[in-house]
Amino acid sequence: MPSDYTPQRVVCLQPSATVILAALGELERIVACTRYCADVCPEVADGYRAVLADSWTAQANEIVAVHPDLVIAAVPYQDKAVAEILKAGARFLGLAPRTLADIYTDIASIAGIMGVSERGQRVIADMQAQIQAVGARSNGASRPRVFCEEWGKPLIASQPWVAELVHAAGGEFVGEPGAKRDAQAVLAEDPEVLIAAWCGAGDRVPLEKIVRDRGWGEMRAVREGRVYCVRDEFLNTPAPTLVHGLRALAAAIHPERFPQVPGLRCIAEVGGQVCEHRPR
């Protein structure tokens, strides 16, 4: 039974918090979340929970209306949104992970606050075991150079935790994680695998268009038909969902060792024309 001080009415302003609570078996304590949460955790789309603005556009009046005793938010923030969250007056937990270690700490922190610390340790151990298993399976293979981006305009490389997953999947991350990049500089690095996972885009990144508009036709990844989209939710949600992203990365980087998985889409050059296909 939860102690008197454990939160019973939680507002999640970022999908990662919702996914972590789901992994901990504590979804019933969520009284409100964002519309993006249902994309990665369909169980919350049951009509029972209020739908609020996220960490970027939070509104104090929306938060106050659901009477929470804990609000969990995560990057990206706006100063104005943080002020609105604080104005609501509820206990506030703000997350800003960069690495896998940070994500494990966030899971442990939320589990501790919710009074389920042992469950949190099991969730962390399961994530670590799955990442290690993929790493062991890719061990000994060549390491293709992989450029992975989280946004297209401006061009921004994926976060450090994605770089760690690329390494576990048997690749070498090209460039500085989380940094703005110049399209011509990326072309000069000539990555062997190109992966786009744009925040908020689901699996709808226009792969053919970005290759054409950036003049990347001669990039090795394009010439060899190794241009992929990974669902946004699988790589940009710093939560246990990342294991799905890891499997997608592994299938893109080492298709000879890993099966194709849902959430991965590829374009390949065939007969001089670029065509899209979804691995089954």
Buried (B, 14 or more C-beta within 10 A) or exposed (E): EEEEEBBEBBBBBBBBBBBBBBBBEBBEBBBBBBEBBBBBBEEBBEEEBBBBBBBBBBBBEBBEEBEBBBBBBBBEBEEEBBEBBBEBEBEBBBBEBBBBEBBBBBBBBBBEBBBBBEBBBBBBEEBEEBBEEBBEBBEEBEBBBBBBBBBBEEBBBBBBBBBBBBBBBBBBBBBEBBEEBEBEEBBEEBBBBBBBBBBEBEBEBBBBEBBEEBEBEEBBBBBBBBBBBBBBBBBBBBBBBBBBBBBBBBBBBBBEBBEBBBBBBBBBBEEEEBEEEEBE
